[in-house]
Amino acid sequence: MRLTGKAFAYLKIAEGCAHRCAYCAIPSIRGKYRSRPMKSILREARALIASGCRELNIVAQDPMLWREKKTKARGEGEAWRTLPDLLRAIDRIPGDFWVRVLYSYPSEITEDFVVWMMTSPHAVHYMDIPLQHTVPEMLVKMNRRQAIDASLSVTGVLRDLIPDITLRTTILVGFPGETELRFKRLLSDLTRMQFDHLAAFAYSPEAG
């Protein structure tokens, strides 16, 4: 069911989540991460573009983790298609349209993805990277340990490679363990990073 009108549409490529962030209930609601088949995604993308859609918004709980096992020839090892492979396949669809990828876990932004964004004729130079926090001790408490280094460096790297990129983030404040000093460090990091758009949410305790 499409509720966005003619100009743009959300194209869902996966369901569920492979992360276990301490503040989030999505894995218990949506289940484990499951990638949608490329053939099905491309069929829907072609239909949307043929209907007049001019912007495909690629969505999932974590689009960066999309993958599909390749059919292997005899003697070959296991191989996978990844998100840039899917995006390049979408690029090959005839038509005048944009492709915008929403929600990018910071530590999963690969070199191959950035190359796609830099070279694609359809890519919107926009990324929504929900950091949640920048202080390493807080990211550990949030069970986002693997995102620590990327959370502190991702904006600088992306702006060096794609100077006209627009960046958005989401921050969660008041999470247990956030002291006044850690909050001030967060503000200092955000001042340095200068996101174009920023959403802030207050932590609220919930059962489970």
FENMO-V123810 format. One record per pair of residues at least 24 apart in sequence whose C-alpha atoms are under 10 Angstrom apart, sorted by the first residue. I is the first residue (numbers start at 1). J is the second residue. If there is no record, write none. Layout:
# FENMO-V123810
i=I j=J
i=I j=J
This chain:
# FENMO-V123810
i=2 j=48
i=4 j=53
i=5 j=52
i=5 j=53
i=6 j=48
i=6 j=49
i=6 j=51
i=6 j=52
i=6 j=53
i=6 j=54
i=6 j=55
i=7 j=48
i=7 j=49
i=7 j=51
i=7 j=52
i=7 j=53
i=7 j=54
i=7 j=55
i=7 j=56
i=7 j=97
i=8 j=48
i=8 j=49
i=8 j=52
i=8 j=53
i=8 j=54
i=8 j=55
i=8 j=56
i=8 j=57
i=8 j=97
i=8 j=98
i=8 j=99
i=9 j=45
i=9 j=48
i=9 j=49
i=9 j=53
i=9 j=54
i=9 j=55
i=9 j=56
i=9 j=57
i=9 j=58
i=10 j=45
i=10 j=48
i=10 j=55
i=10 j=56
i=10 j=57
i=10 j=58
i=10 j=59
i=10 j=60
i=10 j=100
i=10 j=101
i=10 j=102
i=11 j=41
i=11 j=42
i=11 j=44
i=11 j=45
i=11 j=48
i=11 j=55
i=11 j=56
i=11 j=57
i=11 j=58
i=11 j=59
i=11 j=60
i=11 j=99
i=11 j=100
i=11 j=101
i=12 j=36
i=12 j=41
i=12 j=44
i=12 j=56
i=12 j=57
i=12 j=58
i=12 j=59
i=12 j=60
i=12 j=61
i=12 j=63
i=13 j=37
i=13 j=38
i=13 j=40
i=13 j=41
i=13 j=42
i=13 j=58
i=13 j=59
i=13 j=60
i=13 j=61
i=13 j=62
i=13 j=63
i=13 j=65
i=13 j=66
i=13 j=67
i=13 j=83
i=13 j=86
i=14 j=41
i=14 j=58
i=14 j=59
i=14 j=60
i=14 j=61
i=14 j=62
i=14 j=63
i=14 j=64
i=14 j=65
i=14 j=66
i=14 j=67
i=15 j=59
i=15 j=60
i=15 j=61
i=15 j=62
i=15 j=63
i=15 j=66
i=16 j=60
i=16 j=61
i=16 j=62
i=17 j=60
i=17 j=61
i=17 j=62
i=17 j=63
i=17 j=65
i=18 j=61
i=18 j=62
i=18 j=65
i=19 j=61
i=19 j=62
i=19 j=105
i=19 j=143
i=19 j=144
i=20 j=142
i=20 j=143
i=20 j=144
i=21 j=139
i=21 j=140
i=21 j=141
i=21 j=142
i=21 j=143
i=21 j=144
i=21 j=145
i=22 j=139
i=22 j=140
i=22 j=141
i=22 j=142
i=22 j=143
i=22 j=144
i=22 j=175
i=22 j=208
i=23 j=141
i=23 j=142
i=23 j=143
i=23 j=172
i=23 j=175
i=23 j=203
i=23 j=204
i=23 j=205
i=23 j=206
i=23 j=208
i=24 j=142
i=24 j=206
i=24 j=208
i=25 j=206
i=25 j=207
i=25 j=208
i=26 j=61
i=27 j=61
i=28 j=208
i=30 j=61
i=33 j=60
i=33 j=61
i=33 j=62
i=33 j=65
i=33 j=66
i=34 j=60
i=34 j=65
i=34 j=66
i=34 j=67
i=34 j=68
i=35 j=60
i=35 j=63
i=35 j=65
i=35 j=66
i=35 j=67
i=35 j=68
i=36 j=60
i=36 j=66
i=36 j=67
i=36 j=68
i=37 j=66
i=37 j=67
i=37 j=68
i=37 j=69
i=37 j=86
i=38 j=66
i=38 j=67
i=38 j=68
i=38 j=81
i=38 j=82
i=38 j=83
i=38 j=85
i=38 j=86
i=38 j=87
i=38 j=89
i=38 j=90
i=39 j=86
i=39 j=89
i=41 j=86
i=41 j=90
i=42 j=86
i=42 j=87
i=42 j=89
i=42 j=90
i=42 j=93
i=43 j=90
i=45 j=90
i=45 j=93
i=46 j=90
i=46 j=93
i=46 j=94
i=46 j=95
i=49 j=93
i=49 j=94
i=49 j=95
i=49 j=96
i=49 j=97
i=49 j=98
i=50 j=94
i=50 j=95
i=52 j=95
i=52 j=96
i=52 j=97
i=53 j=95
i=53 j=96
i=53 j=97
i=53 j=98
i=54 j=95
i=54 j=96
i=54 j=97
i=54 j=98
i=54 j=99
i=55 j=96
i=55 j=97
i=55 j=98
i=55 j=99
i=55 j=100
i=55 j=122
i=55 j=123
i=55 j=124
i=56 j=90
i=56 j=97
i=56 j=98
i=56 j=99
i=56 j=100
i=56 j=101
i=56 j=122
i=56 j=123
i=56 j=124
i=57 j=98
i=57 j=99
i=57 j=100
i=57 j=101
i=57 j=102
i=57 j=124
i=58 j=87
i=58 j=99
i=58 j=100
i=58 j=101
i=58 j=102
i=58 j=103
i=59 j=100
i=59 j=101
i=59 j=102
i=59 j=103
i=59 j=104
i=60 j=101
i=60 j=102
i=60 j=103
i=60 j=104
i=61 j=102
i=61 j=103
i=61 j=104
i=61 j=105
i=62 j=102
i=62 j=103
i=62 j=104
i=62 j=105
i=62 j=108
i=63 j=101
i=63 j=102
i=63 j=103
i=63 j=104
i=63 j=105
i=63 j=108
i=64 j=101
i=64 j=102
i=64 j=103
i=64 j=104
i=64 j=105
i=64 j=106
i=64 j=107
i=64 j=108
i=64 j=109
i=64 j=110
i=64 j=113
i=65 j=104
i=65 j=105
i=65 j=108
i=65 j=109
i=82 j=112
i=82 j=113
i=83 j=110
i=83 j=112
i=83 j=113
i=83 j=116
i=84 j=110
i=84 j=111
i=84 j=112
i=84 j=113
i=84 j=114
i=84 j=115
i=84 j=116
i=84 j=117
i=85 j=112
i=85 j=113
i=85 j=116
i=87 j=113
i=87 j=116
i=87 j=117
i=87 j=120
i=87 j=122
i=87 j=123
i=88 j=116
i=88 j=117
i=88 j=119
i=88 j=120
i=88 j=121
i=88 j=122
i=88 j=123
i=90 j=122
i=91 j=116
i=91 j=120
i=91 j=121
i=91 j=122
i=91 j=123
i=92 j=120
i=92 j=121
i=92 j=122
i=95 j=122
i=96 j=121
i=96 j=122
i=97 j=121
i=97 j=122
i=97 j=123
i=97 j=124
i=98 j=122
i=98 j=123
i=98 j=124
i=98 j=125
i=99 j=123
i=99 j=124
i=99 j=125
i=99 j=126
i=100 j=124
i=100 j=125
i=100 j=126
i=100 j=127
i=100 j=128
i=101 j=125
i=101 j=126
i=101 j=127
i=101 j=128
i=102 j=126
i=102 j=127
i=102 j=128
i=102 j=129
i=102 j=168
i=103 j=127
i=103 j=128
i=103 j=129
i=103 j=130
i=103 j=168
i=103 j=169
i=104 j=128
i=104 j=129
i=104 j=130
i=104 j=131
i=104 j=169
i=105 j=129
i=105 j=130
i=105 j=131
i=105 j=144
i=105 j=147
i=105 j=150
i=105 j=151
i=106 j=130
i=106 j=131
i=106 j=146
i=106 j=147
i=106 j=148
i=106 j=149
i=106 j=150
i=106 j=151
i=106 j=152
i=106 j=153
i=106 j=154
i=106 j=155
i=107 j=131
i=107 j=144
i=107 j=145
i=107 j=146
i=107 j=147
i=107 j=148
i=107 j=149
i=107 j=150
i=107 j=151
i=107 j=153
i=107 j=154
i=108 j=146
i=108 j=147
i=108 j=150
i=109 j=150
i=109 j=154
i=109 j=158
i=114 j=158
i=114 j=161
i=114 j=162
i=115 j=161
i=115 j=162
i=117 j=162
i=117 j=165
i=118 j=161
i=118 j=162
i=118 j=165
i=124 j=165
i=124 j=166
i=125 j=162
i=125 j=163
i=125 j=164
i=125 j=165
i=125 j=166
i=125 j=167
i=126 j=162
i=126 j=164
i=126 j=165
i=126 j=166
i=126 j=167
i=126 j=168
i=127 j=155
i=127 j=158
i=127 j=165
i=127 j=166
i=127 j=167
i=127 j=168
i=127 j=169
i=128 j=166
i=128 j=167
i=128 j=168
i=128 j=169
i=128 j=170
i=128 j=195
i=128 j=197
i=128 j=198
i=129 j=154
i=129 j=155
i=129 j=167
i=129 j=168
i=129 j=169
i=129 j=170
i=129 j=171
i=129 j=195
i=129 j=198
i=130 j=168
i=130 j=169
i=130 j=170
i=130 j=171
i=130 j=172
i=130 j=198
i=130 j=199
i=131 j=168
i=131 j=169
i=131 j=170
i=131 j=171
i=131 j=172
i=132 j=169
i=132 j=170
i=132 j=171
i=132 j=172
i=132 j=173
i=132 j=175
i=132 j=186
i=132 j=199
i=132 j=200
i=132 j=201
i=133 j=169
i=133 j=170
i=133 j=171
i=133 j=172
i=133 j=173
i=133 j=175
i=133 j=178
i=133 j=182
i=133 j=183
i=133 j=185
i=133 j=186
i=133 j=187
i=133 j=189
i=133 j=190
i=134 j=171
i=134 j=182
i=134 j=183
i=134 j=185
i=134 j=186
i=134 j=187
i=134 j=188
i=134 j=189
i=134 j=190
i=135 j=178
i=135 j=182
i=135 j=183
i=135 j=184
i=135 j=185
i=135 j=186
i=135 j=189
i=136 j=182
i=137 j=177
i=137 j=178
i=137 j=182
i=138 j=175
i=138 j=176
i=138 j=177
i=138 j=178
i=138 j=179
i=138 j=182
i=138 j=183
i=138 j=186
i=141 j=175
i=141 j=176
i=141 j=177
i=141 j=178
i=142 j=172
i=142 j=175
i=142 j=176
i=142 j=177
i=151 j=189
i=152 j=189
i=152 j=190
i=152 j=193
i=153 j=193
i=154 j=193
i=155 j=192
i=155 j=193
i=155 j=194
i=155 j=195
i=156 j=192
i=156 j=193
i=156 j=194
i=165 j=196
i=166 j=195
i=166 j=196
i=166 j=197
i=167 j=193
i=167 j=194
i=167 j=195
i=167 j=196
i=167 j=197
i=167 j=198
i=168 j=194
i=168 j=195
i=168 j=196
i=168 j=197
i=168 j=198
i=168 j=199
i=169 j=195
i=169 j=196
i=169 j=197
i=169 j=198
i=169 j=199
i=169 j=200
i=170 j=195
i=170 j=197
i=170 j=198
i=170 j=199
i=170 j=200
i=170 j=201
i=171 j=198
i=171 j=199
i=171 j=200
i=171 j=201
i=171 j=202
i=171 j=203
i=172 j=199
i=172 j=200
i=172 j=201
i=172 j=202
i=172 j=203
i=172 j=204
i=173 j=200
i=173 j=201
i=173 j=202
i=173 j=203
i=173 j=204
i=174 j=201
i=174 j=202
i=174 j=203
i=174 j=204
i=175 j=202
i=175 j=203
i=175 j=204
i=175 j=205
i=176 j=203
i=176 j=204
i=176 j=205
